[in-house]
Amino acid sequence: MNRIAPFLIIGTALLLSCSKSSTTPDYTPDCSGPAKSFSTDVLPVLQSACVGCHSNFSSYAQVVADKAGIRSNIASGNMPRGSTLTSAQKNKVVCWIDSGTPNN
């Protein structure tokens, strides 16, 4: 048993060091200004940054079905992987979701 303990300690330390820690500051959307439109504001952001990996984000119904996940991943900075959205792009998507996801 004494021989196993060091391996357990080292293994636990390695697992903890591999967990992703957020270095992105908390994101607070700025929803001032005109209401966001799905077709004019949101869809172009999703097409340019998301549809390459998430082909299911190409229609209103598909986006609304996963709106909580989309909002969470964009606001946290977890998506899109390998790049980042500008604050203006984040605001378009997050504010549209927060306003009730109108189909406009």
Buried (B, 14 or more C-beta within 10 A) or exposed (E): EEEEEEEEEEEEEEEEEEEEEEEEEEEEBEBEEEEBBBEEBBBEBBEEBBEEEBEEBEEBEEBEEBBEEBBBBBBEBEBBEEEEBEEEBBBBBBBBBBEEBEEE
